[in-house]
Each structure stands twice: as C-alpha cells, then as structure tokens.
Amino acid sequence: MAAKFRGSNDVHAFDAYRRAIVRGGSVDETLTVAADSSIEARIVAALRHLAAARGSEGWGEFSSKQGVVWDKLILIGHSQGAGHAAYLAHEHKVAKVLAVAGPQDYLTELARPAAWLSAPSRTPHDRYRALLHVQDEYDVKLQIAANRALHGAKPAEPVRFDREPPTQKQAPQILVSERPLAPSNGAAQGQAHGSLKQLPYAEVWLYLLAH
C-alpha cells in the first residue's frame, strides 16, 4: 500500500501515511487508524501480555509501567513493514533496525526520497541495516535511495553479494542480493521482492543483526 504514494507531488505524503499507521490518525478520507489499533499500541499490548503470561521467559525486561523499553528492541520489517520499522526507529531509540525489501518511500514525481527518511532520528544512523534484491519488482534503485537517506550526512554505499554475505569487521549497512531466484513449479519462487523473507536468507539476516 505504501508504494501508491510514489506518484504524489506532496513531499510529506509518505510522512502522513507512516504516522497514521505507526501512531494512529488519518491520512485522507479513505484511511484512518485508531490510536489503540496503531503499531505502537499493538507492540505495547503484545509485550505486556507476554510479560504477564510468560514472565519466566524474560519478556518483562522489554516493557515497564511507562511503556516499551525501546532501546532493547531490534525492529525488523519486510516491504511495507520495512518503512514502519524505520519510522518507529525515528520516533524511538532502538538497538537496531533491519529493513527487508524496502522502504518504498521514494517520490518519483519529485525524484527524491520521502522527507521523513532524512529527518532527525532518535536511533543512531549506524544502527540501520537493509537487505534488498537487485531484481526487486519495486525497483531496487529507489529502495537504495530511501535507505541511503536513512543514514544521514554519511549515506551508506550498497554492497552486492551473490551467495554469502561479505565478510568484514564492519558489516555493510545496505546489502543487495544478486542470488538467482529459485524456480518453483516453473515460476520464480515468490519473485524477488518476496524471496528475501524466505529461509535461504536466514544466515544473511543473522549476519546483519550481529554486526
């Protein structure tokens, strides 16, 4: 759904959409999200439920009477969720963010990333990570531009890989896969956009989260 704003002439079109989904509010006459149905509210409710129902597993350390203990959380999102995770990281200081196959927040009519991507972020820029695919149907060049905007004054350079993620002391912040799509029943399995959330990429997710 986020990609529908790419053709907008309003530099803040994506900002209003993300804010409504993450915190609650209205984008236009077709989209209103109640505050208690927002992503933030659902995270709070989920963590409090887990702390009460499964306290022995340590869930209590992620929430308090004041709300979520954000700096202990790693946020991961795929596609539309990549933008939601990154927007949450702008609002709260978190441990790390992994955007998979997104964000899609690029204004093609204005030839620039959405305004919110380069706004001040409470999460340090070096905690943002991205995993993209060179053949993504939503245009990897625009996804790279969006992710580079997340990295502030020193935007990260994308690093391409085929099979194994690069091995170096400092993990690249933007990894772009060139892995061929696995055939399944004569068709591309999940296409490039969906392939990044499949198990063959598990070692790449862990690599990005560990560095």
Secondary structure, 3 states (H helix, E strand, C coil): CHHHHHHCCCCCHHHHHHHHHHHCEEEECCEEECHHHCHHHHHHHHHHHHHHHCHHHCHHHHEECCEECHHHCEEEEECHHHHHHHHHHHHCCCCEEEEECCCCCEECCCCEECHHHHCCCCCCHHHEEEEEECCCCCCHHHHHHHHHHCCCCCCCCCEEECCCCCCCCCCCCEEEECCCCCEECCEECCHHHHHCCCHHHHHHHHHHHHC
